[in-house]
Amino acid sequence: MKTKITSIATAFIVMASFCSFAAEKINPLKDLNSANIIRTYLEAATAGSIEYNKFLFSDDFQYFNTANNVSHSKRRYLSFLKANRGLKFNCETTYQLLDECGKACVAKVMMKFDKFTRIDYITLNQSEDGWKVSKVVTTYL
């Protein structure tokens, strides 16, 4: 009897562990519209929030800075955001959806600091997993 109980308990533990590995992380951004995705990007870029970053950026994400002609991949950009977790920029932010047609969207984000303005041009693509930021091009005024 003791062997049967042990065997059944082991079977339940094994099934539970397989279920936990097989379960996908639910994307909390999946049903948001493009404007809400832009606001989530702004929160990550200016308020140091990294909670949704793994859902926010597409796998082929590219960041390009025109000031120094440097390009970064998703992995590198997420590392940068993680290193600046909790860092809040002292800037006024605005955004504008420039065009949205079908499953593509282009937006302009302005971060106005005291002595300069950072402008991010953001490309979003919509897939079955929702809107994702696929490219950010940054310039400064």
C-alpha positions as CSV (number, residue, x, y, z in Angstrom):
1,M,0.0,0.0,0.0
2,K,2.8,2.4,0.9
3,T,4.5,1.7,-2.5
4,K,1.2,2.5,-4.3
5,I,0.8,5.8,-2.5
6,T,4.4,6.7,-3.2
7,S,4.0,5.8,-6.9
8,I,0.9,7.9,-7.2
9,A,2.4,10.8,-5.5
10,T,5.5,10.6,-7.8
11,A,3.2,10.5,-10.8
12,F,1.4,13.6,-9.7
13,I,4.7,15.5,-9.1
14,V,6.0,14.5,-12.5
15,M,2.8,15.6,-14.3
16,A,2.8,18.9,-12.4
17,S,6.4,19.6,-13.4
18,F,5.7,18.8,-17.1
19,C,2.6,21.1,-17.0
20,S,4.6,23.9,-15.5
21,F,7.3,23.6,-18.2
22,A,4.8,23.3,-21.0
23,A,2.8,26.3,-20.0
24,E,3.6,29.4,-22.0
25,K,3.9,32.8,-20.4
26,I,0.8,34.8,-21.1
27,N,1.5,38.0,-23.0
28,P,-0.3,40.8,-21.0
29,L,0.3,43.2,-24.0
30,K,-1.4,40.9,-26.6
31,D,-4.7,42.6,-26.8
32,L,-3.5,46.2,-26.5
33,N,-3.8,48.6,-29.4
34,S,-0.8,50.4,-31.0
35,A,-1.2,53.6,-28.9
36,N,-1.0,51.5,-25.6
37,I,2.1,49.7,-26.9
38,I,3.8,53.1,-27.6
39,R,2.9,54.2,-24.0
40,T,4.4,51.0,-22.7
41,Y,7.6,51.7,-24.7
42,L,7.7,55.2,-23.2
43,E,7.4,53.7,-19.7
44,A,10.3,51.4,-20.4
45,A,12.5,54.1,-22.0
46,T,11.8,57.0,-19.6
47,A,10.7,55.5,-16.3
48,G,13.0,52.5,-16.1
49,S,10.1,49.9,-16.1
50,I,11.3,46.5,-17.5
51,E,8.2,44.5,-16.5
52,Y,6.9,44.0,-20.0
53,N,10.0,44.3,-22.1
54,K,10.1,40.6,-23.1
55,F,6.6,41.0,-24.6
56,L,7.1,44.5,-26.0
57,F,9.9,44.0,-28.6
58,S,9.8,41.6,-31.6
59,D,12.5,38.9,-32.0
60,D,14.1,40.8,-34.9
61,F,14.1,44.2,-33.0
62,Q,16.7,46.7,-34.1
63,Y,17.7,50.0,-32.3
64,F,19.6,52.6,-34.3
65,N,21.1,55.8,-32.9
66,T,21.7,58.4,-35.6
67,A,24.0,60.5,-33.3
68,N,26.8,57.9,-33.5
69,N,25.5,55.5,-36.2
70,V,25.3,52.6,-33.7
71,S,22.9,49.8,-34.1
72,H,21.8,47.3,-31.4
73,S,19.9,44.1,-31.4
74,K,17.0,43.2,-29.1
75,R,19.3,41.4,-26.7
76,R,21.7,44.4,-26.4
77,Y,18.9,46.9,-26.0
78,L,17.1,44.8,-23.4
79,S,20.4,44.6,-21.5
80,F,20.7,48.4,-21.6
81,L,17.1,48.9,-20.3
82,K,17.7,46.3,-17.6
83,A,20.9,48.1,-16.5
84,N,18.9,51.3,-16.2
85,R,16.0,49.7,-14.3
86,G,14.2,52.3,-12.1
87,L,16.1,55.2,-13.7
88,K,13.6,58.0,-14.4
89,F,14.3,60.6,-17.0
90,N,13.5,64.2,-16.2
91,C,11.8,65.0,-19.4
92,E,8.4,65.8,-20.9
93,T,7.2,63.1,-23.2
94,T,4.7,63.2,-26.1
95,Y,3.9,60.7,-28.8
96,Q,2.1,60.8,-32.1
97,L,0.9,57.9,-34.3
98,L,2.2,59.0,-37.8
99,D,0.5,56.2,-39.7
100,E,-1.2,52.9,-39.0
101,C,-2.3,50.8,-41.9
102,G,-3.2,47.1,-41.5
103,K,-0.6,45.3,-39.4
104,A,2.0,48.1,-39.5
105,C,2.3,51.3,-37.5
106,V,4.9,54.2,-37.4
107,A,5.0,56.5,-34.4
108,K,7.1,59.5,-33.2
109,V,8.0,59.8,-29.6
110,M,9.5,63.1,-28.3
111,M,11.4,63.3,-25.0
112,K,12.0,67.0,-24.2
113,F,14.9,67.5,-21.8
114,D,16.1,71.0,-20.6
115,K,18.9,71.3,-23.2
116,F,17.9,68.9,-25.9
117,T,15.1,66.8,-27.4
118,R,15.3,63.1,-28.1
119,I,13.1,61.9,-30.9
120,D,12.4,58.2,-31.4
121,Y,10.8,57.0,-34.6
122,I,9.1,53.6,-33.8
123,T,8.0,50.9,-36.1
124,L,5.4,48.4,-34.8
125,N,4.2,45.2,-36.4
126,Q,1.1,43.3,-35.5
127,S,1.2,39.5,-35.3
128,E,-1.0,36.8,-33.7
129,D,0.9,37.8,-30.4
130,G,-0.2,41.4,-30.7
131,W,1.6,44.6,-31.5
132,K,5.4,44.5,-31.1
133,V,8.1,47.2,-31.4
134,S,10.3,46.1,-34.3
135,K,12.5,49.1,-34.8
136,V,13.5,52.3,-33.1
137,V,15.5,55.1,-34.7
138,T,16.7,57.8,-32.4
139,T,17.8,61.3,-33.3
140,Y,18.5,64.4,-31.2
141,L,17.6,68.1,-31.6
